[in-house]
Amino acid sequence: MTEYIMINHGVGTPENWDPYFKMLCDNNHMIGGSAVDHGISVKDSAFSNALTTTMTGYLLIQAESLEKAKEIMALSPVHKAGGTVELFTLVKS
């Protein structure tokens, strides 16, 4: 299985998260994740304005293929609520 990170920009409907997490766990897709709070961005030892302020959390998932990961992403409460979800393949060293 390949690991992916889904970066959420938006919150989704609260009642949709429990069934989504259950689906991820029941199908062995869930690895971890978290909501995020305020952050900072540092560049060359100075503060930068490049911070992505819309990021609300992330999920680490695993799937058999990128196509399956896209299907999982499309079911995300953030995606369904009109937010943006970014999907990246994690590189294993």
Stockholm file with secondary structure:
# STOCKHOLM 1.0

chainA/1-93         MTEYIMINHGVGTPENWDPYFKMLCDNNHMIGGSAVDHGISVKDSAFSNALTTTMTGYLLIQAESLEKAKEIMALSPVHKAGGTVELFTLVKS
#=GR chainA/1-93 SS CEEEEEEEESCCCHHHHHHHHHHHHHTTCEEEEEECCCCCCEETTEECSCCCTTCCEEEEEEESSHHHHHHHHHTCHHHHTTCEEEEEECCCC
#=GC SS_cons        CEEEEEEEESCCCHHHHHHHHHHHHHTTCEEEEEECCCCCCEETTEECSCCCTTCCEEEEEEESSHHHHHHHHHTCHHHHTTCEEEEEECCCC
//
